[in-house]
């Protein structure tokens, strides 16, 4: 089958598309609805009590509000498609990370939400226009979330005593984000590309993520952690 180069305007037009296309869009929408909610409840809402100043509590509250808002947008998208976002899909393993400190929250936002930005970059060109519109709408807020995490890290590193804790969090979080992009030879991703839902392979997105994380580490004189064996050849790391 040739790659689909058209667009699908909305739920009614979606019903006329092959079942393969409908299922592919549904997988993306359900995944984002689940993970936006899980992230808000696991990291963002709890981080308010960790924030050290009123200003940071205000900013973290904004992040939590926006992440809940992202969930509602994707859940509304699912409803319009006639699907249940509560389908039997497990949240990302990143949300198993046991965040207990402000340092960890800053690193999680700087690194975890960076992966979401890379995903959204593809969805902003998605062939299903309602999904494209949601990606475009949420992207500025995701950029703010990453910027907040990076700002927290910069503030923390003003005090040399914080560097070991920041490095430890960096070492723990970064490898845990790598599975976010899916398997290298994913059949789902092949379908997403075929139908114009995504443009890059999982491996391409993971390499781009590693490149940006490496640039951030270099800027702040942080050491890159060891790459899990499963990703060494893919990331071309010795």
Buried (B, 14 or more C-beta within 10 A) or exposed (E): EEEBEEEBEEBEBBEEBEEEBBEBBBBBBBBBBBBBBBBBBBBBBBBBEBBEEEEBBEBBBBBBBBBBBBBEBBBBBBBBBEBEBEEEEEBBEBBEBEBEEBBBBBBBBBBBBBBBBBBBBBBBEBBBBBBBBBBBBBBEBBBBBBEBBBBBBBBBBEEEEBBEBBBBBBBBBBBBBBBBBBEBEBEBBBBBBBBBBBBBBBBBBBBBBBEBBBEBBEEBEBEBBEBEEEBEEBBEEE
